[in-house]
Protein backbone atom coordinates (compact mmCIF):
# COMPACT_ATOMS: atom_id res chain seq x y z
CA UNK A 1 0.00 0.00 0.00
CA UNK A 2 2.92 2.33 0.49
CA UNK A 3 3.57 2.21 -3.24
CA UNK A 4 -0.03 3.19 -3.97
CA UNK A 5 0.23 6.23 -1.68
CA UNK A 6 3.48 7.24 -3.34
CA UNK A 7 1.92 6.93 -6.78
CA UNK A 8 -1.09 8.97 -5.70
CA UNK A 9 1.19 11.62 -4.23
CA UNK A 10 3.28 11.65 -7.41
CA UNK A 11 0.23 12.04 -9.63
CA UNK A 12 -1.17 14.92 -7.61
CA UNK A 13 2.16 16.73 -7.41
CA UNK A 14 2.65 16.25 -11.15
CA UNK A 15 -0.81 17.68 -11.77
CA UNK A 16 0.11 20.61 -9.54
CA UNK A 17 3.22 21.32 -11.56
CA UNK A 18 1.23 21.01 -14.79
CA UNK A 19 -1.10 23.79 -13.57
CA UNK A 20 1.76 25.87 -12.13
CA UNK A 21 3.34 26.45 -15.53
CA UNK A 22 0.26 27.94 -17.26
CA UNK A 23 -0.53 29.94 -14.11
CA UNK A 24 2.88 31.58 -14.23
CA UNK A 25 2.74 32.15 -17.97
CA UNK A 26 -0.80 33.54 -17.82
CA UNK A 27 0.23 35.96 -15.07
CA UNK A 28 2.94 37.36 -17.32
CA UNK A 29 1.17 37.08 -20.68
CA UNK A 30 -2.30 38.33 -19.79
CA UNK A 31 -1.00 41.39 -17.98
CA UNK A 32 1.66 42.40 -20.50
CA UNK A 33 0.53 41.29 -23.95
CA UNK A 34 -3.27 41.42 -24.13
CA UNK A 35 -6.01 43.97 -23.75
CA UNK A 36 -7.94 41.76 -21.32
CA UNK A 37 -9.18 43.60 -18.26
CA UNK A 38 -7.19 43.30 -15.06
CA UNK A 39 -10.07 41.59 -13.27
CA UNK A 40 -10.34 38.81 -15.83
CA UNK A 41 -6.57 38.33 -16.00
CA UNK A 42 -6.34 38.15 -12.21
CA UNK A 43 -9.28 35.74 -12.10
CA UNK A 44 -7.75 33.32 -14.60
CA UNK A 45 -4.37 33.47 -12.92
CA UNK A 46 -5.90 33.02 -9.48
CA UNK A 47 -7.95 30.05 -10.63
CA UNK A 48 -4.88 28.31 -12.02
CA UNK A 49 -2.85 29.05 -8.88
CA UNK A 50 -5.74 27.77 -6.76
CA UNK A 51 -5.86 24.49 -8.66
CA UNK A 52 -2.09 24.22 -8.25
CA UNK A 53 -2.28 24.70 -4.49
CA UNK A 54 -5.15 22.21 -4.19
CA UNK A 55 -3.16 19.56 -6.07
CA UNK A 56 -0.09 20.13 -3.90
CA UNK A 57 -2.11 19.90 -0.69
CA UNK A 58 -3.88 16.75 -1.87
CA UNK A 59 -0.56 15.17 -2.84
CA UNK A 60 0.99 15.94 0.52
CA UNK A 61 -2.10 14.67 2.34
CA UNK A 62 -1.86 11.40 0.38
CA UNK A 63 1.76 11.09 1.45
CA UNK A 64 0.93 11.58 5.12
CA UNK A 65 -1.98 9.12 5.13
CA UNK A 66 -1.05 5.90 6.91
CA UNK A 67 -1.14 2.73 4.82
CA UNK A 68 -4.45 0.88 5.08
CA UNK A 69 -4.62 -2.55 6.69
CA UNK A 70 -6.56 -4.03 3.76
CA UNK A 71 -4.43 -5.99 1.30
N, C-alpha and C positions, 0 to 999 in steps of 0.2 A: 504494500500500500504506500510505502514511502515514495516509490517511483511514480505512482499515480499523482501524488501531491506535488512532486517536483515537476512533472509534466504540466499539470494544471497551472502551477505558478509560472512556468516558462511560457505557456501560451498567453496568459494574461499580461505578463510583462512585455512580451513581444507585441501584443495588441496595443499596449500603452505606448511603446516606442513608435509603432506605426502611426498612431494618432498624434504623437508629439511632433513629428516632422511637418505634417501639413499645418499644424497649429502655429508653429514657428514661422513657416513660410507665409501663411495667410496674414499673420501679424505684420510682417514686413511688406508684403505685396499689396494687401488691401489698403494700407494706410499711405503708401508712397506712390503707387502706380495706377490707381483707379479713381474714379469719381464717385465711388460708393460713399454714402454718408458714414460719419464716424460711428453712429449707433449700430448700424448694420455690421460694419467691420468689427467692432468690438464684440457684438453678439456672436458672430461666426467664430471669431478667435476664442472667445470665452467658452463656447460650446465644445470646441475641439480640446481645449485645455481641460475642461471638466471631464470629458470622456477619458482623457489621458490619466488624470488623477484617479478616477474611479477604477480603471484597469490596474493601475499600480497598487492601489489599496486592496483590491480583490486578490491580486497575485500574492501580496504579502500576507494576507489573511489565510490564503490556501497553504502557504508555507508554514504558518504557525499552528495550523490545525493538527491535532494529534492524529496518528494513524488509527483507522477504525479497527475494531476487533474482528469484523467479518472478513472472511477470506474469499 
